[in-house]
Amino acid sequence: MPNETITNFKVSFDGENERSFTDPQGYSIEDIKDTTFNPIVKGVSNRIKFSGHEKPNDWLTASRNFIVEGIPEWQWTKATPQQNNMELRNQLIVIYKDILNDLEGNDLVNVKKKYSIALKEYAITDFTEDTELFFNSIGIVDAIKQGKVNSTPDWDKFKVLVYQKNRIFCLGIGGASRRSPIQFFDEKGEHIFSWNPFFAMIDGKMVLVR
């Protein structure tokens, strides 16, 4: 999908303090960086920074409110926030064990049913109805061909990780990798794949949402 311009800003220089808008030493235009220090949209999302004694203490920025319509309403936004406690942890362990049992028996049909919310919403983001294509891209299908899932993980190693104001959660081993209890190993015992699903409590039932 091509980038579309949502709004524009025009910056005018008034020539005060003998600063000419044609003077490249007077200011610089730099791409906005996200938290990974990559340009958000190179050449489009910019900030202007002035040089000299009169420069602002921070970036000169402009903002505008606008209304966006037609955005899908993801199911996790309807989820009930949960307390990060032992009860939530125990509920997660039960649902992980259920999924591990399906994977141990190579029952991908049942896994897809449990993952249906996420599959449908991922398909929407790709402007398609082909949920099968996305499921095959996750890595589970290839992992089953290459090895077996560990159906008895050491649960003590995993902690509850919560996101989106406690509406989304999972079990993981710290850090950005979030390695989950769902891990596949080859015949030599080498780790080949981890599936990191996310859950939410919707209408009183814990379901897969991502």
SERO-4910 file (N, C-alpha, C, O; in steps of 0.05 Angstrom, whole numbers):
BEGIN
 pado doro    nc1    nc2    nc3   cac1   cac2   cac3    cc1    cc2    cc3    oc1    oc2    oc3
  Met    A     17    -24      0      0      0      0     18     25      0     36     27     17
  Pro    A     14     44    -19     31     67    -20     26     86      4      4     86     16
  Asn    A     46    102     11     43    122     32     24    144     22     25    152     -1
  Glu    A      7    153     40    -11    175     33     -7    198     52     -4    194     76
  Thr    A     -6    222     41     -3    246     57    -29    252     72    -50    254     60
  Ile    A    -27    254     99    -51    259    115    -54    289    120    -76    300    119
  Thr    A    -31    302    126    -33    331    132     -6    343    125     15    329    124
  Asn    A     -6    370    120     19    384    114     22    409    132      2    419    142
  Phe    A     46    418    135     52    443    149     70    460    132     87    450    118
  Lys    A     66    486    134     83    505    120     99    521    141     87    532    159
  Val    A    125    522    138    142    536    157    152    562    143    163    561    122
  Ser    A    147    585    156    156    610    145    177    623    163    174    621    188
  Phe    A    198    635    152    218    649    167    214    679    164    212    690    142
  Asp    A    213    693    187    206    721    186    231    739    182    228    764    180
  Gly    A    255    728    182    279    744    177    289    759    201    308    774    198
  Glu    A    277    755    225    286    768    248    314    758    257    322    736    249
  Asn    A    328    775    272    355    768    282    374    763    259    394    748    262
  Glu    A    368    775    236    386    773    212    390    744    204    412    737    194
  Arg    A    371    727    209    373    699    201    358    696    175    334    698    174
  Ser    A    372    689    154    360    686    128    351    657    124    365    638    132
  Phe    A    328    654    112    318    627    107    336    612     87    334    588     84
  Thr    A    352    627     72    370    614     53    397    607     65    414    595     51
  Asp    A    401    615     90    426    609    103    427    581    114    413    576    134
  Pro    A    442    562    102    442    535    112    454    531    139    450    511    152
  Gln    A    468    552    149    480    551    175    460    560    197    464    556    220
  Gly    A    437    571    188    418    581    207    400    560    218    390    563    241
  Tyr    A    396    539    203    378    517    213    384    492    198    398    492    177
  Ser    A    374    470    207    377    445    193    350    430    195    336    433    214
  Ile    A    345    414    175    321    397    175    330    368    177    345    359    160
  Glu    A    320    355    197    328    327    201    304    309    204    283    318    214
  Asp    A    307    284    195    285    265    197    280    258    226    298    254    242
  Ile    A    254    256    233    247    247    260    256    218    263    254    202    244
  Lys    A    267    211    286    275    184    291    256    171    312    246    185    329
  Asp    A    251    145    308    236    131    328    254    121    350    278    128    351
  Thr    A    244    104    368    261     95    390    284     77    382    303     73    397
  Thr    A    283     67    357    305     51    347    324     69    331    343     58    319
  Phe    A    319     95    330    336    114    316    335    111    286    354    118    272
  Asn    A    313    100    276    308     98    248    289    120    239    271    126    255
  Pro    A    292    131    215    272    151    206    244    139    205    241    116    196
  Ile    A    224    154    215    197    144    214    188    143    184    180    122    175
  Val    A    189    165    171    185    165    142    206    185    131    203    209    134
  Lys    A    227    175    120    249    191    112    241    213     92    228    207     72
  Gly    A    248    237     98    242    260     81    214    270     83    206    289     70
  Val    A    198    258    100    170    266    104    165    275    132    153    296    137
  Ser    A    173    259    152    169    266    180    194    281    189    215    268    194
  Asn    A    193    307    191    217    323    197    213    341    221    191    347    229
  Arg    A    236    350    232    236    371    252    257    391    243    276    385    229
  Ile    A    253    416    251    271    438    244    286    447    269    273    453    289
  Lys    A    312    447    267    328    456    290    345    480    281    359    479    261
  Phe    A    343    502    297    357    526    291    385    526    304    389    514    325
  Ser    A    403    540    292    430    544    303    433    573    312    417    590    306
  Gly    A    454    578    327    459    605    336    450    609    365    438    591    377
  His    A    455    633    376    448    638    404    418    639    409    409    633    431
  Glu    A    402    645    388    374    648    392    358    622    387    334    622    388
  Lys    A    372    600    383    358    575    376    342    566    400    349    571    423
  Pro    A    319    553    395    303    543    418    318    521    433    337    510    423
  Asn    A    310    517    458    323    496    474    318    468    463    333    450    468
  Asp    A    296    465    448    289    439    438    280    442    409    282    464    397
  Trp    A    271    420    397    262    421    370    238    439    367    221    442    385
  Leu    A    236    452    344    212    467    337    193    447    324    199    436    303
  Thr    A    170    443    336    151    423    325    124    436    321    117    457    332
  Ala    A    108    422    305     81    431    300     63    406    302     71    384    295
  Ser    A     38    410    311     20    387    313     -8    396    304    -15    420    303
  Arg    A    -24    376    296    -51    382    287    -68    357    294    -59    334    290
  Asn    A    -92    361    303   -111    340    309   -126    333    283   -133    351    268
  Phe    A   -130    307    279   -146    299    256   -161    273    263   -153    259    281
  Ile    A   -182    268    249   -199    245    255   -194    223    234   -194    229    210
  Val    A   -190    199    244   -185    176    226   -210    158    229   -218    151    251
  Glu    A   -221    150    206   -244    132    206   -238    107    190   -219    106    174
  Gly    A   -253     86    196   -250     61    181   -228     43    192   -221     23    178
  Ile    A   -217     49    215   -196     32    227   -209      8    240   -228     11    255
  Pro    A   -199    -16    234   -211    -40    247   -209    -39    277   -190    -28    288
  Glu    A   -229    -50    291   -229    -51    320   -218    -78    328   -233    -98    327
  Trp    A   -193    -78    337   -181   -103    344   -194   -114    370   -201    -99    388
  Gln    A   -196   -140    371   -210   -153    393   -196   -148    420   -210   -146    441
  Trp    A   -170   -146    420   -156   -142    446   -164   -116    459   -161   -113    483
  Thr    A   -173    -96    443   -181    -70    455   -206    -73    472   -212    -56    488
  Lys    A   -221    -95    469   -245   -101    485   -238   -118    509   -256   -124    525
  Ala    A   -213   -125    512   -205   -143    534   -207   -130    561   -205   -106    564
  Thr    A   -212   -147    581   -213   -137    609   -185   -138    621   -172   -159    621
  Pro    A   -175   -116    631   -148   -116    644   -147   -136    666   -167   -139    681
  Gln    A   -124   -149    669   -120   -169    690    -98   -161    709    -79   -147    701
  Gln    A   -100   -169    733    -79   -165    753    -56   -185    748    -61   -209    744
  Asn    A    -32   -175    748     -9   -193    744     -3   -207    770     13   -198    786
  Asn    A    -17   -230    774    -14   -244    799    -12   -274    794    -12   -283    770
  Met    A    -11   -290    815     -9   -319    812    -33   -332    798    -30   -352    784
  Glu    A    -56   -320    802    -80   -331    789    -78   -329    759    -84   -348    744
  Leu    A    -69   -306    749    -65   -302    720    -44   -321    710    -47   -333    689
  Arg    A    -22   -324    725     -1   -342    717    -11   -371    714     -4   -384    695
  Asn    A    -26   -379    734    -37   -407    733    -56   -411    709    -56   -432    696
  Gln    A    -72   -390    703    -90   -392    680    -74   -394    654    -81   -409    636
  Leu    A    -53   -379    652    -36   -380    629    -23   -407    625    -21   -418    603
  Ile    A    -13   -418    647      0   -444    646    -20   -465    635    -12   -482    619
  Val    A    -45   -464    644    -65   -483    635    -69   -481    605    -71   -501    591
  Ile    A    -71   -456    595    -77   -452    566    -52   -459    549    -55   -469    527
  Tyr    A    -28   -454    560     -4   -462    546     -3   -492    544      4   -503    523
  Lys    A     -9   -506    565     -8   -535    565    -28   -546    545    -22   -566    532
  Asp    A    -51   -534    542    -71   -542    522    -60   -540    494    -63   -557    477
  Ile    A    -46   -517    489    -35   -513    462    -12   -532    457     -9   -543    435
  Leu    A      5   -537    478     27   -555    475     17   -584    469     29   -598    454
  Asn    A     -5   -591    481    -17   -617    476    -26   -620    447    -22   -641    434
  Asp    A    -37   -598    436    -45   -598    407    -20   -601    390    -20   -617    371
  Leu    A      0   -586    396     25   -586    379     39   -612    381     51   -622    362
  Glu    A     39   -625    405     52   -651    408     38   -672    390     52   -690    380
  Gly    A     12   -669    387     -3   -687    370     -5   -677    341    -20   -689    325
  Asn    A     10   -656    335      9   -644    308    -19   -637    299    -26   -638    275
  Asp    A    -36   -629    318    -63   -621    312    -64   -591    305    -72   -575    322
  Leu    A    -57   -585    281    -56   -557    273    -84   -546    268    -88   -522    270
  Val    A   -103   -563    262   -131   -554    258   -141   -541    284   -154   -520    283
  Asn    A   -136   -554    307   -145   -543    332   -129   -518    340   -141   -500    351
  Val    A   -104   -518    333    -87   -494    339    -98   -470    323   -100   -448    334
  Lys    A   -105   -475    298   -116   -453    282   -143   -443    293   -148   -419    292
  Lys    A   -159   -461    304   -185   -452    315   -179   -434    339   -193   -413    342
  Lys    A   -160   -441    356   -154   -425    379   -141   -398    371   -143   -379    386
  Tyr    A   -128   -398    349   -113   -375    339   -129   -359    319   -119   -341    306
  Ser    A   -155   -365    316   -172   -354    295   -174   -323    296   -174   -310    275
  Ile    A   -176   -312    320   -179   -283    323   -155   -269    311   -157   -251    295
  Ala    A   -131   -278    319   -106   -266    309   -103   -270    279    -95   -252    265
  Leu    A   -110   -294    269   -106   -299    241   -124   -281    224   -115   -271    203
  Lys    A   -149   -277    233   -167   -260    218   -157   -231    218   -159   -217    198
  Glu    A   -147   -222    241   -139   -194    243   -112   -189    228   -109   -168    216
  Tyr    A    -94   -209    228    -70   -206    212    -77   -205    182    -65   -190    167
  Ala    A    -97   -221    174   -105   -221    146   -116   -194    138   -111   -185    116
  Ile    A   -131   -181    156   -142   -154    150   -119   -135    145   -121   -118    126
  Thr    A    -98   -136    161    -76   -117    157    -62   -121    130    -49   -103    120
  Asp    A    -64   -145    119    -52   -151     93    -72   -149     70    -66   -156     48
  Phe    A    -96   -139     77   -117   -135     57   -123   -162     42   -125   -162     17
  Thr    A   -126   -183     57   -133   -209     46   -151   -224     65   -154   -216     88
  Glu    A   -162   -245     55   -178   -263     72   -164   -290     76   -175   -309     87
  Asp    A   -139   -291     66   -124   -316     66   -110   -319     93    -86   -312     96
  Thr    A   -124   -330    113   -111   -335    139    -91   -357    138    -73   -358    154
  Glu    A    -95   -376    120    -76   -398    117    -48   -389    110    -29   -400    120
  Leu    A    -47   -369     93    -21   -358     85     -5   -348    109     19   -353    112
  Phe    A    -19   -333    126     -5   -322    149      3   -344    169     25   -344    179
  Phe    A    -15   -363    174     -9   -384    193     16   -399    183     33   -406    200
  Asn    A     18   -405    158     41   -419    147     67   -403    150     89   -415    150
  Ser    A     64   -377    152     88   -360    153     99   -357    182    121   -348    185
  Ile    A     84   -365    202     92   -361    229    117   -377    236    135   -368    250
  Gly    A    117   -402    226    140   -419    232    133   -446    245    149   -464    247
  Ile    A    107   -448    253     99   -472    267     99   -496    248    109   -518    256
  Val    A     90   -493    224     88   -515    205    116   -526    199    120   -550    200
  Asp    A    135   -508    194    162   -517    189    175   -530    213    190   -549    211
  Ala    A    169   -519    237    181   -529    262    172   -558    267    187   -575    276
  Ile    A    146   -564    261    136   -591    264    150   -610    245    155   -634    252
  Lys    A    157   -601    221    170   -618    202    199   -623    210    210   -645    205
  Gln    A    211   -604    224    240   -606    231    245   -618    258    267   -628    263
  Gly    A    225   -618    276    230   -628    303    204   -632    318    183   -636    307
  Lys    A    207   -630    345    183   -635    362    182   -612    383    203   -601    391
  Val    A    158   -607    392    154   -587    413    160   -599    440    155   -623    445
  Asn    A    172   -584    458    177   -593    485    151   -589    501    143   -567    508
  Ser    A    138   -612    507    112   -610    520    114   -607    550     94   -604    564
  Thr    A    139   -608    561    142   -606    590    163   -584    597    184   -591    608
  Pro    A    157   -559    591    176   -538    597    179   -534    627    161   -542    642
  Asp    A    201   -522    636    205   -515    664    190   -489    669    200   -467    663
  Trp    A    166   -491    680    149   -468    683    161   -447    701    154   -423    699
  Asp    A    178   -455    719    190   -437    739    208   -416    725    213   -395    736
  Lys    A    216   -422    701    234   -404    686    219   -381    673    231   -361    665
  Phe    A    193   -383    671    177   -364    656    161   -346    675    149   -355    695
  Lys    A    160   -320    668    145   -301    684    123   -289    666    124   -290    642
  Val    A    103   -277    679     81   -264    665     90   -237    654    101   -221    670
  Leu    A     86   -232    629     93   -207    616     67   -194    608     51   -207    594
  Val    A     62   -169    615     37   -156    608     42   -131    591     62   -118    593
  Tyr    A     22   -125    574     24   -103    555     -3    -90    552    -24   -100    561
  Gln    A     -3    -66    540    -28    -51    534    -45    -49    559    -68    -57    560
  Lys    A    -33    -38    580    -47    -33    606    -60    -58    617    -83    -58    625
  Asn    A    -45    -80    616    -52   -106    628    -75   -120    613    -89   -137    623
  Arg    A    -79   -111    587   -100   -125    572    -89   -148    555   -104   -165    547
  Ile    A    -63   -148    550    -50   -169    535    -28   -181    552    -14   -166    566
  Phe    A    -25   -207    551     -4   -219    568      5   -245    556     -7   -257    538
  Cys    A     28   -255    567     39   -280    558     59   -289    579     64   -275    598
  Leu    A     70   -313    575     92   -323    592    117   -321    575    117   -327    552
  Gly    A    139   -312    588    164   -309    573    188   -308    591    185   -304    615
  Ile    A    211   -312    579    236   -309    593    247   -282    587    261   -279    566
  Gly    A    242   -262    604    251   -234    602    261   -224    575    260   -238    555
  Gly    A    269   -199    575    281   -187    552    263   -184    528    240   -192    529
  Ala    A    274   -172    507    259   -167    483    251   -193    468    232   -194    453
  Ser    A    267   -214    472    262   -239    457    237   -253    466    223   -266    450
  Arg    A    230   -250    492    205   -261    503    202   -291    496    180   -300    489
  Arg    A    224   -306    497    222   -335    490    200   -348    507    201   -347    531
  Ser    A    181   -360    494    157   -371    507    161   -400    515    182   -412    507
  Pro    A    142   -412    529    144   -440    536    140   -458    511    145   -482    513
  Ile    A    131   -447    489    126   -463    465    151   -464    448    156   -446    432
  Gln    A    168   -485    452    193   -486    439    197   -513    425    189   -534    435
  Phe    A    208   -512    401    213   -536    385    243   -542    385    260   -524    384
  Phe    A    249   -568    385    277   -577    384    280   -599    363    261   -615    358
  Asp    A    303   -601    351    308   -622    331    317   -648    345    318   -649    370
  Glu    A    324   -668    329    332   -694    341    357   -692    358    361   -709    376
  Lys    A    374   -672    353    398   -669    369    394   -652    394    413   -648    409
  Gly    A    370   -643    398    364   -627    421    370   -598    417    369   -582    436
  Glu    A    375   -590    392    381   -562    386    355   -546    383    336   -556    370
  His    A    354   -523    395    330   -506    393    327   -496    364    346   -485    353
  Ile    A    303   -499    353    298   -490    325    276   -469    323    276   -454    303
  Phe    A    259   -467    343    237   -447    339    222   -443    365    218   -462    381
  Ser    A    213   -418    370    196   -412    393    172   -396    382    175   -378    366
  Trp    A    148   -404    390    124   -390    382    116   -373    406    113   -383    429
  Asn    A    113   -347    402    107   -328    423     79   -316    420     76   -293    412
  Pro    A     58   -331    426     31   -320    424     24   -302    448     37   -302    468
  Phe    A      4   -285    444     -5   -267    464    -35   -272    470    -50   -280    452
  Phe    A    -43   -267    495    -70   -274    503    -84   -250    515    -71   -230    523
  Ala    A   -110   -252    517   -126   -231    529   -151   -244    541   -160   -265    532
  Met    A   -163   -230    560   -188   -240    572   -211   -225    560   -215   -201    565
  Ile    A   -227   -239    544   -249   -226    530   -275   -242    536   -276   -266    533
  Asp    A   -295   -227    547   -320   -239    555   -315   -262    575   -329   -283    573
  Gly    A   -296   -258    593   -291   -278    613   -276   -302    605   -273   -322    620
  Lys    A   -266   -302    580   -251   -326    570   -224   -317    560   -221   -297    546
  Met    A   -203   -332    567   -176   -325    558   -173   -336    530   -176   -360    525
  Val    A   -166   -318    511   -163   -326    483   -138   -316    471   -126   -297    481
  Leu    A   -129   -328    449   -106   -319    434   -114   -295    418   -134   -296    403
  Val    A    -98   -273    420   -105   -249    404    -82   -240    386    -87   -224    368
  Arg    A    -58   -250    390    -35   -243    373    -15   -265    374      6   -263    361
***
